[in-house]
Amino acid sequence: MGAALMRYRVMAYVVGVALVLLVVVGMPLKYLADQPQVVATVGPLHGFLFMVYLVTAFDLGRRSGWSLTRMALVMLAGTIPFVSFYAERQVSRWVRETQPAPAAG
């Protein structure tokens, strides 16, 4: 499950950064400065990366035995700026709490 968690964590950060760039940088440039290049570039990239994020969140949720509600909430976290960073920390905690402790030796 460690590899699934790592894939999810990477995608949560990547999608979070792309969404922050899109909303905090791209949207003001597009609507206040009439410069749509950032939105035109980062928007489709974020869309593709969000799909990968959904797959990694689903995979981790399936492996961890989450309810569909928990899985859906984690997936939705990638749609709100900055929330994917919080969700990544929370998900990491959930997964680590459910993993058995490594054997001493």
N, CA, C and O atoms as a printed pandas DataFrame, in Angstrom:
     atom_number atom_name residue_name chain_id  residue_number  x_coord  y_coord  z_coord
0              1         N          MET        A               1    0.817   -1.193    0.000
1              2        CA          MET        A               1    0.000    0.000    0.000
2              3         C          MET        A               1    0.860    1.254    0.000
3              4         O          MET        A               1    0.371    2.337   -0.324
4              5         N          GLY        A               2    2.128    1.126    0.357
5              6        CA          GLY        A               2    3.028    2.266    0.379
6              7         C          GLY        A               2    3.186    2.924   -0.982
7              8         O          GLY        A               2    3.243    4.150   -1.078
8              9         N          ALA        A               3    3.257    2.112   -2.040
9             10        CA          ALA        A               3    3.404    2.671   -3.384
10            11         C          ALA        A               3    2.143    3.422   -3.804
11            12         O          ALA        A               3    2.232    4.481   -4.425
12            13         N          ALA        A               4    0.973    2.885   -3.471
13            14        CA          ALA        A               4   -0.290    3.558   -3.803
14            15         C          ALA        A               4   -0.398    4.886   -3.061
15            16         O          ALA        A               4   -0.866    5.879   -3.619
16            17         N          LEU        A               5    0.036    4.900   -1.802
17            18        CA          LEU        A               5    0.015    6.149   -1.044
18            19         C          LEU        A               5    0.967    7.166   -1.658
19            20         O          LEU        A               5    0.624    8.343   -1.775
20            21         N          MET        A               6    2.141    6.733   -2.046
21            22        CA          MET        A               6    3.112    7.662   -2.646
22            23         C          MET        A               6    2.575    8.233   -3.960
23            24         O          MET        A               6    2.706    9.430   -4.217
24            25         N          ARG        A               7    1.972    7.377   -4.792
25            26        CA          ARG        A               7    1.390    7.887   -6.049
26            27         C          ARG        A               7    0.318    8.927   -5.755
27            28         O          ARG        A               7    0.269    9.975   -6.399
28            29         N          TYR        A               8   -0.538    8.635   -4.782
29            30        CA          TYR        A               8   -1.591    9.584   -4.428
30            31         C          TYR        A               8   -0.989   10.897   -3.919
31            32         O          TYR        A               8   -1.420   11.975   -4.328
32            33         N          ARG        A               9    0.004   10.810   -3.032
33            34        CA          ARG        A               9    0.604   12.014   -2.466
34            35         C          ARG        A               9    1.221   12.899   -3.547
35            36         O          ARG        A               9    1.057   14.119   -3.524
36            37         N          VAL        A              10    1.924   12.288   -4.483
37            38        CA          VAL        A              10    2.533   13.052   -5.576
38            39         C          VAL        A              10    1.449   13.739   -6.390
39            40         O          VAL        A              10    1.557   14.927   -6.695
40            41         N          MET        A              11    0.409   13.003   -6.743
41            42        CA          MET        A              11   -0.645   13.599   -7.568
42            43         C          MET        A              11   -1.418   14.668   -6.807
43            44         O          MET        A              11   -1.847   15.654   -7.405
44            45         N          ALA        A              12   -1.603   14.496   -5.514
45            46        CA          ALA        A              12   -2.307   15.518   -4.732
46            47         C          ALA        A              12   -1.530   16.833   -4.760
47            48         O          ALA        A              12   -2.119   17.903   -4.918
48            49         N          TYR        A              13   -0.219   16.752   -4.608
49            50        CA          TYR        A              13    0.600   17.972   -4.660
50            51         C          TYR        A              13    0.621   18.570   -6.062
51            52         O          TYR        A              13    0.475   19.782   -6.221
52            53         N          VAL        A              14    0.798   17.739   -7.070
53            54        CA          VAL        A              14    0.872   18.245   -8.442
54            55         C          VAL        A              14   -0.444   18.911   -8.835
55            56         O          VAL        A              14   -0.444   20.010   -9.391
56            57         N          VAL        A              15   -1.556   18.253   -8.551
57            58        CA          VAL        A              15   -2.868   18.821   -8.885
58            59         C          VAL        A              15   -3.117   20.081   -8.058
59            60         O          VAL        A              15   -3.668   21.056   -8.570
60            61         N          GLY        A              16   -2.722   20.071   -6.800
61            62        CA          GLY        A              16   -2.898   21.250   -5.953
62            63         C          GLY        A              16   -2.128   22.452   -6.477
63            64         O          GLY        A              16   -2.657   23.562   -6.528
64            65         N          VAL        A              17   -0.880   22.229   -6.865
65            66        CA          VAL        A              17   -0.063   23.324   -7.399
66            67         C          VAL        A              17   -0.653   23.829   -8.717
67            68         O          VAL        A              17   -0.735   25.037   -8.940
68            69         N          ALA        A              18   -1.058   22.912   -9.580
69            70        CA          ALA        A              18   -1.637   23.324  -10.870
70            71         C          ALA        A              18   -2.916   24.126  -10.658
71            72         O          ALA        A              18   -3.146   25.122  -11.344
72            73         N          LEU        A              19   -3.749   23.697   -9.713
73            74        CA          LEU        A              19   -4.995   24.425   -9.461
74            75         C          LEU        A              19   -4.727   25.806   -8.861
75            76         O          LEU        A              19   -5.390   26.778   -9.221
76            77         N          VAL        A              20   -3.766   25.892   -7.957
77            78        CA          VAL        A              20   -3.421   27.196   -7.380
78            79         C          VAL        A              20   -2.883   28.122   -8.470
79            80         O          VAL        A              20   -3.253   29.294   -8.526
80            81         N          LEU        A              21   -2.014   27.603   -9.333
81            82        CA          LEU        A              21   -1.521   28.416  -10.451
82            83         C          LEU        A              21   -2.665   28.904  -11.327
83            84         O          LEU        A              21   -2.700   30.063  -11.740
84            85         N          LEU        A              22   -3.586   28.009  -11.598
85            86        CA          LEU        A              22   -4.713   28.356  -12.464
86            87         C          LEU        A              22   -5.592   29.431  -11.833
87            88         O          LEU        A              22   -5.971   30.393  -12.501
88            89         N          VAL        A              23   -5.915   29.275  -10.567
89            90        CA          VAL        A              23   -6.856   30.186   -9.913
90            91         C          VAL        A              23   -6.192   31.471   -9.431
91            92         O          VAL        A              23   -6.753   32.556   -9.588
92            93         N          VAL        A              24   -5.010   31.357   -8.850
93            94        CA          VAL        A              24   -4.364   32.529   -8.241
94            95         C          VAL        A              24   -3.587   33.355   -9.256
95            96         O          VAL        A              24   -3.503   34.577   -9.129
96            97         N          VAL        A              25   -3.020   32.697  -10.260
97            98        CA          VAL        A              25   -2.229   33.415  -11.264
98            99         C          VAL        A              25   -3.004   33.561  -12.575
99           100         O          VAL        A              25   -3.169   34.666  -13.091
100          101         N          GLY        A              26   -3.471   32.442  -13.101
101          102        CA          GLY        A              26   -4.080   32.434  -14.428
102          103         C          GLY        A              26   -5.371   33.232  -14.545
103          104         O          GLY        A              26   -5.533   34.030  -15.468
104          105         N          MET        A              27   -6.286   33.013  -13.608
105          106        CA          MET        A              27   -7.581   33.699  -13.707
106          107         C          MET        A              27   -7.445   35.220  -13.579
107          108         O          MET        A              27   -8.032   35.944  -14.384
108          109         N          PRO        A              28   -6.691   35.732  -12.593
109          110        CA          PRO        A              28   -6.521   37.197  -12.564
110          111         C          PRO        A              28   -5.862   37.745  -13.830
111          112         O          PRO        A              28   -6.251   38.799  -14.332
112          113         N          LEU        A              29   -4.855   37.019  -14.345
113          114        CA          LEU        A              29   -4.229   37.484  -15.583
114          115         C          LEU        A              29   -5.224   37.508  -16.733
115          116         O          LEU        A              29   -5.230   38.437  -17.541
116          117         N          LYS        A              30   -6.055   36.495  -16.802
117          118        CA          LYS        A              30   -7.018   36.423  -17.905
118          119         C          LYS        A              30   -8.070   37.533  -17.803
119          120         O          LYS        A              30   -8.367   38.208  -18.788
120          121         N          TYR        A              31   -8.624   37.713  -16.613
121          122        CA          TYR        A              31   -9.755   38.633  -16.498
122          123         C          TYR        A              31   -9.374   40.060  -16.123
123          124         O          TYR        A              31  -10.134   40.990  -16.394
124          125         N          LEU        A              32   -8.222   40.248  -15.509
125          126        CA          LEU        A              32   -7.830   41.608  -15.135
126          127         C          LEU        A              32   -6.807   42.218  -16.084
127          128         O          LEU        A              32   -6.752   43.437  -16.246
128          129         N          ALA        A              33   -5.995   41.363  -16.713
129          130        CA          ALA        A              33   -4.941   41.879  -17.590
130          131         C          ALA        A              33   -5.115   41.433  -19.040
131          132         O          ALA        A              33   -4.268   41.716  -19.887
132          133         N          ASP        A              34   -6.210   40.740  -19.323
133          134        CA          ASP        A              34   -6.500   40.259  -20.677
134          135         C          ASP        A              34   -5.334   39.427  -21.240
135          136         O          ASP        A              34   -4.967   39.565  -22.407
136          137         N          GLN        A              35   -4.764   38.566  -20.390
137          138        CA          GLN        A              35   -3.653   37.678  -20.768
138          139         C          GLN        A              35   -4.091   36.228  -20.519
139          140         O          GLN        A              35   -3.854   35.703  -19.432
140          141         N          PRO        A              36   -4.721   35.572  -21.495
141          142        CA          PRO        A              36   -5.269   34.227  -21.266
142          143         C          PRO        A              36   -4.267   33.080  -21.425
143          144         O          PRO        A              36   -4.666   31.918  -21.353
144          145         N          GLN        A              37   -2.995   33.368  -21.635
145          146        CA          GLN        A              37   -2.026   32.304  -21.935
146          147         C          GLN        A              37   -1.883   31.298  -20.793
147          148         O          GLN        A              37   -1.813   30.096  -21.050
148          149         N          VAL        A              38   -1.838   31.754  -19.546
149          150        CA          VAL        A              38   -1.662   30.834  -18.419
150          151         C          VAL        A              38   -2.865   29.898  -18.309
151          152         O          VAL        A              38   -2.702   28.693  -18.122
152          153         N          VAL        A              39   -4.061   30.448  -18.425
153          154        CA          VAL        A              39   -5.270   29.619  -18.358
154          155         C          VAL        A              39   -5.303   28.643  -19.532
155          156         O          VAL        A              39   -5.679   27.482  -19.366
156          157         N          ALA        A              40   -4.911   29.110  -20.714
157          158        CA          ALA        A              40   -4.922   28.249  -21.893
158          159         C          ALA        A              40   -3.915   27.113  -21.776
159          160         O          ALA        A              40   -4.115   26.048  -22.360
160          161         N          THR        A              41   -2.847   27.323  -21.038
161          162        CA          THR        A              41   -1.814   26.291  -20.878
162          163         C          THR        A              41   -2.084   25.416  -19.663
163          164         O          THR        A              41   -2.106   24.191  -19.775
164          165         N          VAL        A              42   -2.287   26.028  -18.512
165          166        CA          VAL        A              42   -2.419   25.283  -17.263
166          167         C          VAL        A              42   -3.792   24.616  -17.151
167          168         O          VAL        A              42   -3.909   23.551  -16.545
168          169         N          GLY        A              43   -4.811   25.217  -17.718
169          170        CA          GLY        A              43   -6.165   24.660  -17.629
170          171         C          GLY        A              43   -6.270   23.235  -18.156
171          172         O          GLY        A              43   -6.671   22.340  -17.413
172          173         N          PRO        A              44   -5.921   23.000  -19.417
173          174        CA          PRO        A              44   -5.981   21.627  -19.935
174          175         C          PRO        A              44   -5.022   20.676  -19.214
175          176         O          PRO        A              44   -5.337   19.503  -19.015
176          177         N          LEU        A              45   -3.855   21.186  -18.826
177          178        CA          LEU        A              45   -2.902   20.359  -18.089
178          179         C          LEU        A              45   -3.495   19.935  -16.744
179          180         O          LEU        A              45   -3.394   18.771  -16.357
180          181         N          HIS        A              46   -4.110   20.875  -16.041
181          182        CA          HIS        A              46   -4.760   20.542  -14.774
182          183         C          HIS        A              46   -5.884   19.528  -14.997
183          184         O          HIS        A              46   -6.057   18.609  -14.197
184          185         N          GLY        A              47   -6.640   19.689  -16.067
185          186        CA          GLY        A              47   -7.717   18.742  -16.364
186          187         C          GLY        A              47   -7.202   17.323  -16.525
187          188         O          GLY        A              47   -7.778   16.382  -15.979
188          189         N          PHE        A              48   -6.119   17.169  -17.273
189          190        CA          PHE        A              48   -5.526   15.843  -17.464
190          191         C          PHE        A              48   -4.974   15.307  -16.145
191          192         O          PHE        A              48   -5.214   14.153  -15.789
192          193         N          LEU        A              49   -4.237   16.146  -15.424
193          194        CA          LEU        A              49   -3.651   15.715  -14.160
194          195         C          LEU        A              49   -4.727   15.377  -13.132
195          196         O          LEU        A              49   -4.542   14.473  -12.317
196          197         N          PHE        A              50   -5.839   16.088  -13.162
197          198        CA          PHE        A              50   -6.932   15.788  -12.240
198          199         C          PHE        A              50   -7.488   14.393  -12.503
199          200         O          PHE        A              50   -7.857   13.683  -11.567
200          201         N          MET        A              51   -7.549   14.004  -13.754
201          202        CA          MET        A              51   -8.021   12.639  -14.079
202          203         C          MET        A              51   -7.070   11.596  -13.489
203          204         O          MET        A              51   -7.510   10.579  -12.953
204          205         N          VAL        A              52   -5.769   11.855  -13.591
205          206        CA          VAL        A              52   -4.784   10.938  -13.004
206          207         C          VAL        A              52   -4.947   10.932  -11.481
207          208         O          VAL        A              52   -4.860    9.877  -10.854
208          209         N          TYR        A              53   -5.178   12.090  -10.892
209          210        CA          TYR        A              53   -5.424   12.196   -9.449
210          211         C          TYR        A              53   -6.623   11.347   -9.047
211          212         O          TYR        A              53   -6.572   10.645   -8.037
212          213         N          LEU        A              54   -7.700   11.403   -9.826
213          214        CA          LEU        A              54   -8.886   10.606   -9.517
214          215         C          LEU        A              54   -8.570    9.116   -9.515
215          216         O          LEU        A              54   -9.029    8.380   -8.641
216          217         N          VAL        A              55   -7.794    8.679  -10.484
217          218        CA          VAL        A              55   -7.422    7.266  -10.560
218          219         C          VAL        A              55   -6.572    6.874   -9.350
219          220         O          VAL        A              55   -6.793    5.822   -8.751
220          221         N          THR        A              56   -5.606    7.715   -8.993
221          222        CA          THR        A              56   -4.744    7.366   -7.857
222          223         C          THR        A              56   -5.526    7.391   -6.542
223          224         O          THR        A              56   -5.289    6.550   -5.675
224          225         N          ALA        A              57   -6.450    8.333   -6.379
225          226        CA          ALA        A              57   -7.268    8.389   -5.171
226          227         C          ALA        A              57   -8.182    7.171   -5.099
227          228         O          ALA        A              57   -8.349    6.586   -4.028
228          229         N          PHE        A              58   -8.768    6.788   -6.213
229          230        CA          PHE        A              58   -9.631    5.607   -6.251
230          231         C          PHE        A              58   -8.828    4.352   -5.916
231          232         O          PHE        A              58   -9.271    3.511   -5.134
232          233         N          ASP        A              59   -7.655    4.237   -6.510
233          234        CA          ASP        A              59   -6.812    3.066   -6.257
234          235         C          ASP        A              59   -6.445    2.968   -4.776
235          236         O          ASP        A              59   -6.546    1.894   -4.183
236          237         N          LEU        A              60   -6.025    4.069   -4.186
237          238        CA          LEU        A              60   -5.658    4.067   -2.769
238          239         C          LEU        A              60   -6.878    3.769   -1.903
239          240         O          LEU        A              60   -6.790    3.000   -0.946
240          241         N          GLY        A              61   -7.997    4.368   -2.231
241          242        CA          GLY        A              61   -9.219    4.129   -1.462
242          243         C          GLY        A              61   -9.673    2.679   -1.533
243          244         O          GLY        A              61  -10.115    2.113   -0.533
244          245         N          ARG        A              62   -9.566    2.083   -2.699
245          246        CA          ARG        A              62   -9.940    0.676   -2.866
246          247         C          ARG        A              62   -9.019   -0.216   -2.054
247          248         O          ARG        A              62   -9.476   -1.131   -1.369
248          249         N          ARG        A              63   -7.725    0.047   -2.129
249          250        CA          ARG        A              63   -6.747   -0.759   -1.382
250          251         C          ARG        A              63   -6.904   -0.575    0.130
251          252         O          ARG        A              63   -6.630   -1.495    0.901
252          253         N          SER        A              64   -7.345    0.614    0.554
253          254        CA          SER        A              64   -7.476    0.911    1.981
254          255         C          SER        A              64   -8.833    0.527    2.545
255          256         O          SER        A              64   -9.029    0.549    3.760
256          257         N          GLY        A              65   -9.764    0.178    1.679
257          258        CA          GLY        A              65  -11.096   -0.215    2.137
258          259         C          GLY        A              65  -11.970    0.950    2.575
259          260         O          GLY        A              65  -12.803    0.794    3.468
260          261         N          TRP        A              66  -11.793    2.116    1.959
261          262        CA          TRP        A              66  -12.599    3.277    2.307
262          263         C          TRP        A              66  -14.030    3.104    1.825
263          264         O          TRP        A              66  -14.308    2.335    0.905
264          265         N          SER        A              67  -14.929    3.838    2.469
265          266        CA          SER        A              67  -16.312    3.903    1.994
266          267         C          SER        A              67  -16.349    4.759    0.726
267          268         O          SER        A              67  -15.424    5.524    0.453
268          269         N          LEU        A              68  -17.416    4.619   -0.032
269          270        CA          LEU        A              68  -17.557    5.436   -1.248
270          271         C          LEU        A              68  -17.640    6.923   -0.902
271          272         O          LEU        A              68  -17.175    7.765   -1.671
272          273         N          THR        A              69  -18.223    7.246    0.235
273          274        CA          THR        A              69  -18.324    8.645    0.647
274          275         C          THR        A              69  -16.941    9.229    0.904
275          276         O          THR        A              69  -16.632   10.326    0.439
276          277         N          ARG        A              70  -16.107    8.500    1.642
277          278        CA          ARG        A              70  -14.754    8.984    1.913
278          279         C          ARG        A              70  -13.979    9.133    0.612
279          280         O          ARG        A              70  -13.269   10.118    0.408
280          281         N          MET        A              71  -14.125    8.143   -0.268
281          282        CA          MET        A              71  -13.412    8.190   -1.544
282          283         C          MET        A              71  -13.847    9.423   -2.347
283          284         O          MET        A              71  -13.010   10.125   -2.915
284          285         N          ALA        A              72  -15.150    9.678   -2.389
285          286        CA          ALA        A              72  -15.665   10.825   -3.141
286          287         C          ALA        A              72  -15.168   12.144   -2.554
287          288         O          ALA        A              72  -14.825   13.061   -3.300
288          289         N          LEU        A              73  -15.126   12.247   -1.230
289          290        CA          LEU        A              73  -14.642   13.477   -0.598
290          291         C          LEU        A              73  -13.168   13.711   -0.899
291          292         O          LEU        A              73  -12.760   14.844   -1.155
292          293         N          VAL        A              74  -12.369   12.653   -0.871
293          294        CA          VAL        A              74  -10.948   12.796   -1.205
294          295         C          VAL        A              74  -10.798   13.226   -2.660
295          296         O          VAL        A              74   -9.958   14.068   -2.975
296          297         N          MET        A              75  -11.603   12.657   -3.539
297          298        CA          MET        A              75  -11.534   13.027   -4.957
298          299         C          MET        A              75  -11.948   14.483   -5.160
299          300         O          MET        A              75  -11.343   15.199   -5.957
300          301         N          LEU        A              76  -12.971   14.915   -4.445
301          302        CA          LEU        A              76  -13.436   16.308   -4.573
302          303         C          LEU        A              76  -12.421   17.306   -4.035
303          304         O          LEU        A              76  -12.440   18.475   -4.420
304          305         N          ALA        A              77  -11.548   16.865   -3.160
305          306        CA          ALA        A              77  -10.542   17.764   -2.588
306          307         C          ALA        A              77   -9.653   18.375   -3.664
307          308         O          ALA        A              77   -9.100   19.456   -3.460
308          309         N          GLY        A              78   -9.506   17.713   -4.790
309          310        CA          GLY        A              78   -8.680   18.229   -5.870
310          311         C          GLY        A              78   -9.336   19.327   -6.680
311          312         O          GLY        A              78   -8.734   19.842   -7.623
312          313         N          THR        A              79  -10.566   19.698   -6.329
313          314        CA          THR        A              79  -11.271   20.725   -7.096
314          315         C          THR        A              79  -11.289   22.084   -6.404
315          316         O          THR        A              79  -11.722   23.074   -6.993
316          317         N          ILE        A              80  -10.821   22.136   -5.151
317          318        CA          ILE        A              80  -10.854   23.381   -4.382
318          319         C          ILE        A              80   -9.411   23.794   -4.080
319          320         O          ILE        A              80   -8.656   23.015   -3.499
320          321         N          PRO        A              81   -9.022   25.007   -4.467
321          322        CA          PRO        A              81   -7.639   25.422   -4.227
322          323         C          PRO        A              81   -7.220   25.245   -2.771
323          324         O          PRO        A              81   -7.969   25.570   -1.849
324          325         N          PHE        A              82   -6.028   24.730   -2.585
325          326        CA          PHE        A              82   -5.381   24.498   -1.297
326          327         C          PHE        A              82   -5.936   23.300   -0.517
327          328         O          PHE        A              82   -5.258   22.802    0.382
328          329         N          VAL        A              83   -7.127   22.832   -0.826
329          330        CA          VAL        A              83   -7.719   21.737   -0.061
330          331         C          VAL        A              83   -7.011   20.409   -0.351
331          332         O          VAL        A              83   -6.969   19.537    0.517
332          333         N          SER        A              84   -6.461   20.242   -1.542
333          334        CA          SER        A              84   -5.772   18.978   -1.832
334          335         C          SER        A              84   -4.553   18.797   -0.925
335          336         O          SER        A              84   -4.176   17.666   -0.618
336          337         N          PHE        A              85   -3.939   19.892   -0.497
337          338        CA          PHE        A              85   -2.793   19.794    0.408
338          339         C          PHE        A              85   -3.246   19.291    1.791
339          340         O          PHE        A              85   -2.598   18.431    2.387
340          341         N          TYR        A              86   -4.349   19.829    2.283
341          342        CA          TYR        A              86   -4.909   19.366    3.549
342          343         C          TYR        A              86   -5.350   17.910    3.437
343          344         O          TYR        A              86   -5.067   17.100    4.320
344          345         N          ALA        A              87   -6.039   17.586    2.354
345          346        CA          ALA        A              87   -6.530   16.216    2.170
346          347         C          ALA        A              87   -5.373   15.223    2.102
347          348         O          ALA        A              87   -5.477   14.110    2.617
348          349         N          GLU        A              88   -4.283   15.619    1.474
349          350        CA          GLU        A              88   -3.121   14.716    1.386
350          351         C          GLU        A              88   -2.605   14.382    2.775
351          352         O          GLU        A              88   -2.282   13.225    3.043
352          353         N          ARG        A              89   -2.518   15.356    3.657
353          354        CA          ARG        A              89   -2.054   15.105    5.022
354          355         C          ARG        A              89   -3.018   14.197    5.768
355          356         O          ARG        A              89   -2.608   13.281    6.481
356          357         N          GLN        A              90   -4.306   14.466    5.594
357          358        CA          GLN        A              90   -5.329   13.660    6.272
358          359         C          GLN        A              90   -5.309   12.219    5.757
359          360         O          GLN        A              90   -5.357   11.274    6.544
360          361         N          VAL        A              91   -5.240   12.060    4.457
361          362        CA          VAL        A              91   -5.216   10.718    3.859
362          363         C          VAL        A              91   -3.968    9.961    4.309
363          364         O          VAL        A              91   -4.046    8.776    4.636
364          365         N          SER        A              92   -2.830   10.631    4.327
365          366        CA          SER        A              92   -1.601    9.973    4.785
366          367         C          SER        A              92   -1.765    9.479    6.218
367          368         O          SER        A              92   -1.316    8.383    6.554
368          369         N          ARG        A              93   -2.397   10.272    7.052
369          370        CA          ARG        A              93   -2.631    9.872    8.446
370          371         C          ARG        A              93   -3.559    8.661    8.509
371          372         O          ARG        A              93   -3.292    7.712    9.247
372          373         N          TRP        A              94   -4.661    8.692    7.728
373          374        CA          TRP        A              94   -5.596    7.566    7.729
374          375         C          TRP        A              94   -4.898    6.267    7.326
375          376         O          TRP        A              94   -5.061    5.228    7.965
376          377         N          VAL        A              95   -4.124    6.357    6.258
377          378        CA          VAL        A              95   -3.479    5.142    5.746
378          379         C          VAL        A              95   -2.445    4.632    6.742
379          380         O          VAL        A              95   -2.365    3.428    6.988
380          381         N          ARG        A              96   -1.668    5.516    7.308
381          382        CA          ARG        A              96   -0.632    5.080    8.265
382          383         C          ARG        A              96   -1.247    4.504    9.533
383          384         O          ARG        A              96   -0.678    3.593   10.135
384          385         N          GLU        A              97   -2.406    5.024    9.950
385          386        CA          GLU        A              97   -3.062    4.493   11.137
386          387         C          GLU        A              97   -3.610    3.088   10.923
387          388         O          GLU        A              97   -3.709    2.309   11.871
388          389         N          THR        A              98   -3.962    2.765    9.698
389          390        CA          THR        A              98   -4.549    1.454    9.424
390          391         C          THR        A              98   -3.515    0.401    9.048
391          392         O          THR        A              98   -3.828   -0.789    9.017
392          393         N          GLN        A              99   -2.285    0.826    8.763
393          394        CA          GLN        A              99   -1.238   -0.137    8.420
394          395         C          GLN        A              99   -0.708   -0.780    9.687
395          396         O          GLN        A              99   -0.564   -0.114   10.713
396          397         N          PRO        A             100   -0.416   -2.080    9.620
397          398        CA          PRO        A             100    0.188   -2.725   10.790
398          399         C          PRO        A             100    1.597   -2.188   11.030
399          400         O          PRO        A             100    2.299   -1.817   10.089
400          401         N          ALA        A             101    1.999   -2.152   12.287
401          402        CA          ALA        A             101    3.333   -1.678   12.642
402          403         C          ALA        A             101    4.374   -2.648   12.125
403          404         O          ALA        A             101    4.157   -3.859   12.156
404          405         N          PRO        A             102    5.514   -2.134   11.646
405          406        CA          PRO        A             102    6.575   -3.039   11.163
406          407         C          PRO        A             102    7.128   -3.881   12.314
407          408         O          PRO        A             102    7.214   -3.431   13.457
408          409         N          ALA        A             103    7.494   -5.101   11.977
409          410        CA          ALA        A             103    8.023   -6.014   12.988
410          411         C          ALA        A             103    9.412   -5.564   13.430
411          412         O          ALA        A             103   10.236   -5.176   12.602
412          413         N          ALA        A             104    9.664   -5.616   14.710
413          414        CA          ALA        A             104   10.980   -5.236   15.241
414          415         C          ALA        A             104   11.970   -6.361   14.972
415          416         O          ALA        A             104   11.632   -7.542   15.046
416          417         N          GLY        A             105   13.152   -5.981   14.670
417          418        CA          GLY        A             105   14.067   -7.084   14.521
418          419         C          GLY        A             105   15.206   -6.862   13.687
419          420         O          GLY        A             105   16.029   -7.760   13.515
